[in-house]
């Protein structure tokens, strides 16, 4: 029996409004209420992509990947470059279909067969995702019961409702739009995502779907998505926990009237990559803004490391530290916790070369507190809702940026009550 759904309080960091998502030629969306976990809310979405499109995906590298993730990986690997027949994406919220054994695999197969029959496309071209509680059997029958309705309701204008249907503990839907020029033709790119907790590379308990009418070769599309994910979805962390279900998929319908992009190094390829980078970063930051219980968005920039890898280690050590995150929640400019996080990161650091800033305020340098720093300035800065912590290791040219949020009492409450 499904429970009654009660919408959560919207994050104070939420955008003012959901963007208007224009139609993407060749992509149609629909949603339904299947009662997967709750009654009275949208919890299943279907996307149909017309024949002639390219598709790409990136997924969690968790050793306990969910059944839909394993199925998607296998299907993408088996696709030929001239795959015809169109594609479909079926997503449910309320249940992750993870750690569900053979029953989970069978549920994926059955749902794909149902969608294939309803849309007359190959089952091998149908990709699923599930998000929600781990270790509970997927109520496959409830989802199957609405597939005919989903097929009948497909519409180019259904993207916003689809963004709503994939949410779990999210407090707001996340969408983004990019328009870009290729060979004098305006192409459109829209995307939506979900994610709020269990957020850390690779990637997060997050789902992301991006659609464009640009024409892009399949291998180039995969390369572009991998690059974009590296600087967006894999550069955010809420709580350092990586999920079993992370999925980001990108489809290019090819309906825009320009020559197919076969090389990211070309002018057209660079335009496409720039648009994709901007859109995925927009969605990734919205996920951090909706971090469970979050009250502050935090950018952590590390420079001066020996390598980019070392910079990344330091940035993540700071962004994932419960002590750093709780200090931020308490608006305490405790820069000693930054020093601690740098030291435990595993990257090379030198006390006397290290410099730390809170925003524009130089806090520490040359192995000690900066002469110009005043505690009251740091405390005043910490009251802002968006913060930047910058660290310069003074050792080389390595650089990395990671985005995170604070850790509040509400995070504990949300996750303590997650299954109740």
MARMIKE-624956 format. One record per residue (C-alpha): residue number from 0; chain; x, y, z. Coordinates in pm, 1 decimal. Layout:
SITE  pos  unit         X         Y         Z
SITE  NUM     A         X         Y         Z
...
//
This chain:
SITE  pos  unit         X         Y         Z
SITE    0     A       0.0       0.0       0.0
SITE    1     A     147.0     337.6    -100.4
SITE    2     A     187.5     609.1     159.5
SITE    3     A      52.5     960.4     117.4
SITE    4     A     315.9    1197.2     -13.7
SITE    5     A     396.2    1517.2     174.2
SITE    6     A     611.5    1771.4     -11.3
SITE    7     A     926.3    1877.9     178.6
SITE    8     A    1010.5    2234.7     272.6
SITE    9     A    1191.5    2396.8     -20.6
SITE   10     A    1565.1    2460.9      25.2
SITE   11     A    1654.0    2823.3     104.6
SITE   12     A    1913.3    2798.9    -174.5
SITE   13     A    1659.8    2702.2    -442.2
SITE   14     A    1640.7    2908.3    -763.0
SITE   15     A    1351.5    3152.0    -785.2
SITE   16     A    1176.4    2941.9   -1048.0
SITE   17     A    1205.1    2638.1   -1270.3
SITE   18     A    1323.5    2742.0   -1618.1
SITE   19     A    1093.8    2717.8   -1917.3
SITE   20     A    1216.7    2411.5   -2107.7
SITE   21     A    1162.4    2453.9   -2483.0
SITE   22     A    1073.7    2158.4   -2701.7
SITE   23     A    1360.9    1953.2   -2839.8
SITE   24     A    1278.8    1824.9   -3183.8
SITE   25     A    1267.1    1445.6   -3180.0
SITE   26     A    1212.3    1403.2   -2803.4
SITE   27     A     879.1    1349.6   -2626.9
SITE   28     A     801.5    1308.4   -2256.1
SITE   29     A     524.7    1175.3   -2034.9
SITE   30     A     466.0    1109.3   -1664.8
SITE   31     A     235.1     907.4   -1442.9
SITE   32     A     151.8     835.2   -1080.0
SITE   33     A     215.3     465.8   -1022.7
SITE   34     A     224.8     463.5    -642.6
SITE   35     A     574.6     313.3    -633.9
SITE   36     A     621.6     445.9    -278.7
SITE   37     A     370.0     727.2    -233.0
SITE   38     A      16.0     779.5    -350.4
SITE   39     A     -75.9    1104.5    -518.6
SITE   40     A     254.7    1207.0    -674.0
SITE   41     A     423.9    1172.0   -1011.0
SITE   42     A     679.6     892.4    -982.2
SITE   43     A     736.8     750.3   -1331.8
SITE   44     A     853.8     924.6   -1646.5
SITE   45     A     900.2     802.1   -2003.0
SITE   46     A    1100.7     964.8   -2280.1
SITE   47     A    1075.8     859.9   -2645.0
SITE   48     A    1356.9     957.3   -2882.8
SITE   49     A    1285.5     924.8   -3254.3
SITE   50     A    1492.7     711.7   -3487.7
SITE   51     A    1823.0     855.4   -3609.2
SITE   52     A    1942.3     980.0   -3270.1
SITE   53     A    2268.7     919.4   -3084.6
SITE   54     A    2279.5     832.2   -2714.5
SITE   55     A    2551.2     830.9   -2446.4
SITE   56     A    2571.9     765.2   -2075.2
SITE   57     A    2792.9     779.8   -1767.9
SITE   58     A    2723.2     577.3   -1455.9
SITE   59     A    2830.8     515.6   -1099.8
SITE   60     A    3140.4     304.6   -1046.5
SITE   61     A    3000.3     162.9    -724.2
SITE   62     A    3075.0    -208.2    -677.7
SITE   63     A    2708.0    -254.4    -581.2
SITE   64     A    2552.5     -96.5    -890.1
SITE   65     A    2176.7    -127.9    -925.6
SITE   66     A    2012.4    -356.7   -1181.5
SITE   67     A    1909.7     -67.9   -1412.2
SITE   68     A    2266.5      66.9   -1417.2
SITE   69     A    2412.2    -269.6   -1515.0
SITE   70     A    2149.4    -307.1   -1786.1
SITE   71     A    2217.1      41.8   -1926.9
SITE   72     A    2592.3     -17.1   -1933.9
SITE   73     A    2550.5    -343.4   -2122.4
SITE   74     A    2309.7    -195.5   -2375.9
SITE   75     A    2526.2     107.6   -2449.0
SITE   76     A    2829.7    -114.5   -2498.5
SITE   77     A    2635.5    -330.5   -2747.2
SITE   78     A    2495.5     -44.2   -2958.0
SITE   79     A    2624.8     -14.7   -3311.7
SITE   80     A    2711.1     327.8   -3449.6
SITE   81     A    2421.3     308.6   -3695.0
SITE   82     A    2159.5     202.4   -3437.8
SITE   83     A    1808.3     264.0   -3571.7
SITE   84     A    1462.1     233.5   -3427.8
SITE   85     A    1470.0     511.9   -3173.0
SITE   86     A    1530.5     499.8   -2799.5
SITE   87     A    1325.8     518.6   -2481.3
SITE   88     A    1412.1     604.2   -2121.9
SITE   89     A    1190.8     485.4   -1834.5
SITE   90     A    1260.0     618.6   -1484.0
SITE   91     A    1088.6     562.6   -1152.4
SITE   92     A    1138.9     725.1    -815.0
SITE   93     A    1054.6     574.2    -476.7
SITE   94     A    1256.3     252.8    -516.7
SITE   95     A    1619.2     207.2    -631.4
SITE   96     A    1587.4    -154.8    -752.7
SITE   97     A    1936.0    -198.1    -605.2
SITE   98     A    2061.2    -503.3    -416.2
SITE   99     A    1749.7    -687.9    -527.1
SITE  100     A    1918.8    -991.0    -681.4
SITE  101     A    1781.1   -1176.0    -981.3
SITE  102     A    1435.9   -1029.1    -915.6
SITE  103     A    1573.7    -683.0    -987.3
SITE  104     A    1721.2    -793.9   -1319.4
SITE  105     A    1395.7    -962.2   -1415.5
SITE  106     A    1195.8    -649.7   -1331.7
SITE  107     A    1416.1    -443.6   -1563.7
SITE  108     A    1374.9    -697.9   -1844.4
SITE  109     A     996.8    -709.8   -1807.7
SITE  110     A     957.6    -332.9   -1804.1
SITE  111     A    1178.3    -296.6   -2110.2
SITE  112     A     969.9    -552.5   -2294.3
SITE  113     A     650.9    -366.3   -2198.5
SITE  114     A     789.9     -35.3   -2324.2
SITE  115     A     920.6    -198.7   -2642.0
SITE  116     A     576.4    -335.7   -2718.0
SITE  117     A     402.5      -3.4   -2647.7
SITE  118     A     641.5     205.0   -2860.5
SITE  119     A     738.7     -53.6   -3124.5
SITE  120     A    1110.9      -7.1   -3071.2
SITE  121     A    1377.1    -269.2   -2984.2
SITE  122     A    1401.0    -365.5   -2615.5
SITE  123     A    1778.9    -325.6   -2655.8
SITE  124     A    1717.8      47.7   -2709.8
SITE  125     A    1527.1      99.5   -2385.4
SITE  126     A    1713.4     234.7   -2084.1
SITE  127     A    1578.2     239.3   -1729.9
SITE  128     A    1673.7     401.2   -1403.1
SITE  129     A    1535.8     372.4   -1052.5
SITE  130     A    1599.1     591.2    -749.4
SITE  131     A    1490.0     557.3    -390.3
SITE  132     A    1530.0     300.9    -114.1
SITE  133     A    1794.8      28.7    -160.6
SITE  134     A    1721.5    -337.5     -92.3
SITE  135     A    1345.2    -341.4    -141.5
SITE  136     A    1183.3    -527.6    -433.8
SITE  137     A    1073.2    -299.7    -716.5
SITE  138     A     691.2    -298.7    -745.1
SITE  139     A     726.4    -368.7   -1114.7
SITE  140     A     357.9    -436.9   -1161.8
SITE  141     A     259.2     -85.5   -1054.5
SITE  142     A     495.4      62.9   -1311.5
SITE  143     A     388.4    -178.8   -1583.2
SITE  144     A      26.9     -78.7   -1523.9
SITE  145     A      92.1     279.4   -1636.8
SITE  146     A     315.3     214.0   -1940.5
SITE  147     A      28.9     224.3   -2191.6
SITE  148     A     -83.1     556.2   -2043.0
SITE  149     A     271.6     687.4   -2064.3
SITE  150     A     298.0     587.7   -2429.9
SITE  151     A     -32.3     757.3   -2512.2
SITE  152     A      57.0    1079.9   -2328.9
SITE  153     A     397.1    1147.2   -2488.2
SITE  154     A     441.7    1515.6   -2571.3
SITE  155     A     723.2    1754.0   -2663.8
SITE  156     A     603.8    1981.6   -2382.3
SITE  157     A     630.6    1724.7   -2100.6
SITE  158     A     989.5    1783.7   -1983.3
SITE  159     A     902.0    1989.5   -1674.8
SITE  160     A     665.7    1722.5   -1541.2
SITE  161     A     933.6    1460.0   -1614.0
SITE  162     A    1178.2    1656.3   -1398.8
SITE  163     A     924.3    1645.1   -1117.2
SITE  164     A     857.5    1271.1   -1148.2
SITE  165     A    1216.2    1160.6   -1077.6
SITE  166     A    1256.4    1340.8    -741.8
SITE  167     A    1305.8    1163.6    -408.5
SITE  168     A    1416.5    1377.4    -110.5
SITE  169     A    1469.1    1674.0    -343.6
SITE  170     A    1286.5    1989.7    -242.6
SITE  171     A    1267.9    2133.4    -595.5
SITE  172     A    1297.5    2008.9    -955.3
SITE  173     A    1618.2    2097.4   -1138.1
SITE  174     A    1624.6    2209.3   -1499.9
SITE  175     A    1851.0    2400.7   -1737.7
SITE  176     A    1853.1    2527.1   -2097.3
SITE  177     A    2121.6    2618.8   -2348.3
SITE  178     A    2089.5    2761.6   -2699.9
SITE  179     A    2398.1    2751.9   -2922.2
SITE  180     A    2498.0    2807.9   -3284.0
SITE  181     A    2634.6    2542.4   -3519.5
SITE  182     A    2694.4    2631.1   -3885.2
SITE  183     A    2453.5    2923.0   -3853.7
SITE  184     A    2177.0    2698.9   -3714.2
SITE  185     A    2043.4    2749.8   -3360.1
SITE  186     A    2043.8    2424.2   -3166.0
SITE  187     A    1861.0    2360.3   -2839.5
SITE  188     A    1974.5    2167.8   -2532.6
SITE  189     A    1761.3    2103.3   -2224.2
SITE  190     A    1828.2    1894.3   -1919.0
SITE  191     A    1690.0    1799.8   -1581.8
SITE  192     A    1830.4    1616.7   -1283.3
SITE  193     A    1752.2    1491.8    -937.3
SITE  194     A    1974.1    1467.4    -634.0
SITE  195     A    1983.1    1588.9    -275.4
SITE  196     A    2167.2    1340.9     -53.8
SITE  197     A    2411.1    1051.7     -99.2
SITE  198     A    2599.5    1290.1    -325.5
SITE  199     A    2966.4    1235.5    -407.9
SITE  200     A    3162.2    1129.6    -716.0
SITE  201     A    3130.4     895.2    -893.4
SITE  202     A    2868.2    1037.9    -912.5
SITE  203     A    2592.0    1070.9    -655.1
SITE  204     A    2244.3     941.8    -581.7
SITE  205     A    2153.7    1144.2    -879.8
SITE  206     A    1993.3    1107.0   -1216.2
SITE  207     A    2051.3    1347.6   -1502.0
SITE  208     A    1901.9    1357.9   -1850.0
SITE  209     A    2007.4    1593.2   -2127.9
SITE  210     A    1843.7    1625.6   -2469.5
SITE  211     A    1956.3    1820.7   -2773.7
SITE  212     A    1846.2    1843.7   -3133.3
SITE  213     A    2207.9    1876.7   -3247.0
SITE  214     A    2350.3    1607.8   -3476.2
SITE  215     A    2646.6    1438.4   -3306.7
SITE  216     A    2825.5    1111.8   -3382.1
SITE  217     A    2774.3     853.7   -3102.8
SITE  218     A    3141.6     824.9   -3005.6
SITE  219     A    3178.9    1202.1   -3001.1
SITE  220     A    2863.3    1233.9   -2791.6
SITE  221     A    3006.9     990.1   -2535.4
SITE  222     A    3336.8    1177.4   -2526.1
SITE  223     A    3159.3    1509.0   -2472.9
SITE  224     A    2943.0    1373.7   -2190.0
SITE  225     A    3240.3    1218.2   -2012.6
SITE  226     A    3427.3    1549.9   -2026.7
SITE  227     A    3126.1    1749.4   -1910.0
SITE  228     A    3055.7    1514.0   -1619.9
SITE  229     A    3411.5    1546.8   -1494.1
SITE  230     A    3371.0    1921.9   -1433.9
SITE  231     A    3011.8    1910.2   -1312.3
SITE  232     A    2844.0    1605.0   -1160.6
SITE  233     A    3177.1    1458.3   -1052.8
SITE  234     A    3286.2    1788.0    -896.9
SITE  235     A    3011.7    1808.5    -634.0
SITE  236     A    2967.4    1649.6    -292.8
SITE  237     A    2700.6    1679.1     -26.1
SITE  238     A    2798.0    1403.0     213.7
SITE  239     A    3080.5    1199.6      50.5
SITE  240     A    2851.7     898.2      -8.0
SITE  241     A    2836.9     746.3    -356.3
SITE  242     A    2511.6     581.5    -462.7
SITE  243     A    2432.5     255.3    -639.4
SITE  244     A    2212.5     421.0    -901.3
SITE  245     A    2395.8     719.5   -1051.0
SITE  246     A    2302.2     770.2   -1413.8
SITE  247     A    2350.1    1057.5   -1657.4
SITE  248     A    2233.0    1014.7   -2016.0
SITE  249     A    2260.9    1242.9   -2318.5
SITE  250     A    2067.5    1207.2   -2642.4
SITE  251     A    2120.2    1400.9   -2963.6
SITE  252     A    1822.0    1370.7   -3197.0
SITE  253     A    1994.4    1517.4   -3503.7
SITE  254     A    1692.9    1729.5   -3599.0
SITE  255     A    1885.8    2058.1   -3616.6
SITE  256     A    1984.5    2145.3   -3972.4
SITE  257     A    2363.3    2136.5   -3957.6
SITE  258     A    2637.6    1895.8   -4052.5
SITE  259     A    2696.6    1614.9   -3804.7
SITE  260     A    2961.2    1684.0   -3543.0
SITE  261     A    3232.0    1420.6   -3581.6
SITE  262     A    3513.6    1593.7   -3392.3
SITE  263     A    3505.1    1786.5   -3063.3
SITE  264     A    3814.5    1977.9   -3176.2
SITE  265     A    3620.5    2138.0   -3461.6
SITE  266     A    3450.1    2475.1   -3422.6
SITE  267     A    3109.4    2304.5   -3407.7
SITE  268     A    3239.0    2048.9   -3160.3
SITE  269     A    3377.7    2320.5   -2934.4
SITE  270     A    3042.6    2504.2   -2939.1
SITE  271     A    2860.9    2185.2   -2847.0
SITE  272     A    3104.2    2101.9   -2565.1
SITE  273     A    3079.5    2453.1   -2421.6
SITE  274     A    2698.9    2435.1   -2414.1
SITE  275     A    2704.9    2091.4   -2254.0
SITE  276     A    2960.8    2201.1   -1994.1
SITE  277     A    2749.8    2501.4   -1900.0
SITE  278     A    2426.3    2302.4   -1876.2
SITE  279     A    2568.1    2015.0   -1670.8
SITE  280     A    2743.1    2252.7   -1431.1
SITE  281     A    2416.7    2443.9   -1385.9
SITE  282     A    2235.7    2120.7   -1295.6
SITE  283     A    2517.9    2003.2   -1068.3
SITE  284     A    2514.4    2324.9    -867.7
SITE  285     A    2137.3    2301.4    -831.6
SITE  286     A    2190.2    1958.9    -675.1
SITE  287     A    2429.0    2109.0    -419.6
SITE  288     A    2181.4    2390.0    -353.2
SITE  289     A    1931.0    2117.3    -267.0
SITE  290     A    2170.5    1923.5     -43.4
SITE  291     A    1970.9    1764.6     235.9
SITE  292     A    1932.3    2025.8     508.2
SITE  293     A    2169.1    2267.8     333.1
SITE  294     A    2169.2    2637.7     416.3
SITE  295     A    2490.7    2738.5     236.6
SITE  296     A    2648.3    2670.0    -103.2
SITE  297     A    3027.4    2643.4     -80.1
SITE  298     A    3287.9    2656.6    -357.0
SITE  299     A    3626.3    2508.3    -265.2
SITE  300     A    3908.4    2611.8    -498.7
SITE  301     A    4256.9    2470.4    -457.1
SITE  302     A    4554.3    2598.4    -653.7
SITE  303     A    4930.6    2566.5    -630.9
SITE  304     A    4932.4    2187.1    -593.0
SITE  305     A    5202.3    1972.2    -749.8
SITE  306     A    4938.8    1811.4    -975.8
SITE  307     A    4570.1    1852.1   -1057.3
SITE  308     A    4516.3    1520.1    -880.5
SITE  309     A    4666.3    1653.5    -558.6
SITE  310     A    4455.5    1968.1    -585.8
SITE  311     A    4147.3    1752.8    -623.7
SITE  312     A    4241.1    1547.5    -316.1
SITE  313     A    4271.6    1862.3    -105.9
SITE  314     A    3950.7    2016.0    -238.4
SITE  315     A    3752.2    1701.1    -163.9
SITE  316     A    3910.6    1661.4     177.6
SITE  317     A    3788.8    2009.8     268.2
SITE  318     A    3447.9    1972.4     103.8
SITE  319     A    3378.3    1634.5     267.5
SITE  320     A    3503.1    1713.3     617.3
SITE  321     A    3216.2    1701.0     871.1
SITE  322     A    3413.5    1941.4    1090.1
SITE  323     A    3451.2    2194.9     809.6
SITE  324     A    3088.7    2156.1     704.0
SITE  325     A    2948.5    2194.3    1056.6
SITE  326     A    3165.6    2500.6    1117.9
SITE  327     A    3017.1    2654.5     803.7
SITE  328     A    2666.5    2566.8     923.7
SITE  329     A    2745.0    2742.4    1251.3
SITE  330     A    2892.4    3042.0    1064.2
SITE  331     A    3219.6    2988.2    1248.5
SITE  332     A    3532.3    3102.8    1055.8
SITE  333     A    3735.5    2818.3    1203.6
SITE  334     A    4021.8    2815.1     955.7
SITE  335     A    4205.1    2557.6    1166.2
SITE  336     A    3963.1    2299.7    1028.2
SITE  337     A    4076.5    2389.7     676.7
SITE  338     A    4436.8    2333.8     783.1
SITE  339     A    4333.5    1995.9     926.5
SITE  340     A    4157.2    1892.8     605.9
SITE  341     A    4457.0    1989.6     390.8
SITE  342     A    4686.3    1785.9     613.0
SITE  343     A    4476.6    1468.0     604.0
SITE  344     A    4414.3    1475.0     227.8
SITE  345     A    4715.4    1264.9     129.3
SITE  346     A    4844.1    1536.7    -104.5
SITE  347     A    5180.9    1700.2     -49.6
SITE  348     A    5157.3    2025.5     148.2
SITE  349     A    5405.0    2259.5     314.7
SITE  350     A    5290.7    2454.2     619.6
SITE  351     A    5500.8    2758.0     534.7
SITE  352     A    5378.9    2783.7     175.2
SITE  353     A    5010.4    2733.5     247.3
SITE  354     A    4765.1    3022.9     211.6
SITE  355     A    4391.8    3021.2     293.2
SITE  356     A    4117.0    3268.2     199.9
SITE  357     A    3753.7    3303.1     303.0
SITE  358     A    3622.0    3488.8      -0.1
SITE  359     A    3853.2    3788.2     -46.1
SITE  360     A    3979.8    3768.3     311.2
SITE  361     A    4333.8    3630.3     340.2
SITE  362     A    4312.9    3423.1     656.8
SITE  363     A    4643.3    3240.3     687.5
SITE  364     A    4982.9    3238.8     516.6
SITE  365     A    5347.2    3154.3     582.2
SITE  366     A    5259.9    2901.9     851.2
SITE  367     A    5048.2    3135.8    1066.0
SITE  368     A    4742.2    3360.3    1070.6
SITE  369     A    4775.3    3650.8     823.3
SITE  370     A    4865.3    3983.2     982.9
SITE  371     A    4580.0    4156.4     799.8
SITE  372     A    4312.5    3906.6     909.2
SITE  373     A    4047.6    4003.6    1163.1
SITE  374     A    3820.7    3738.3    1313.6
SITE  375     A    3518.9    3967.7    1290.3
SITE  376     A    3568.7    3995.1     913.1
SITE  377     A    3569.6    3618.6     880.0
SITE  378     A    3261.1    3584.6    1097.7
SITE  379     A    3074.5    3844.8     892.7
SITE  380     A    3167.3    3665.9     569.6
SITE  381     A    3042.2    3331.8     701.3
SITE  382     A    2690.8    3472.6     737.7
SITE  383     A    2650.9    3476.5     357.0
SITE  384     A    2449.0    3200.5     189.7
SITE  385     A    2712.8    3144.6     -80.3
SITE  386     A    3074.7    3107.1      25.6
SITE  387     A    3413.9    3045.5    -130.9
SITE  388     A    3708.8    2882.0      39.6
SITE  389     A    4035.5    2914.4    -146.4
SITE  390     A    4359.7    2734.5     -69.2
SITE  391     A    4694.6    2789.0    -240.4
SITE  392     A    4948.7    2516.8    -163.5
SITE  393     A    5236.1    2712.9    -320.3
SITE  394     A    5395.4    2403.4    -473.0
SITE  395     A    5305.4    2395.0    -842.1
SITE  396     A    5039.0    2455.8   -1106.1
SITE  397     A    4781.0    2193.6    -999.3
SITE  398     A    4424.2    2325.0    -971.3
SITE  399     A    4078.2    2188.3    -884.0
SITE  400     A    3736.0    2319.2    -785.3
SITE  401     A    3469.2    2127.5    -592.8
SITE  402     A    3127.5    2246.3    -477.4
SITE  403     A    2961.6    2138.8    -153.8
SITE  404     A    2717.7    2255.7     112.3
SITE  405     A    2710.3    2279.8     488.5
SITE  406     A    2601.9    2000.8     725.1
SITE  407     A    2308.4    2090.5     947.3
SITE  408     A    2081.2    1916.1    1197.3
SITE  409     A    1820.7    1885.0     922.8
SITE  410     A    2047.8    1645.7     731.0
SITE  411     A    2033.1    1408.5    1026.9
SITE  412     A    1656.1    1440.6    1056.7
SITE  413     A    1594.7    1378.9     685.8
SITE  414     A    1808.7    1066.6     676.0
SITE  415     A    1694.8     930.5    1011.3
SITE  416     A    1337.7     937.9     881.2
SITE  417     A    1416.4     829.8     522.5
SITE  418     A    1246.2     489.9     531.9
SITE  419     A     965.2     581.0     771.1
//
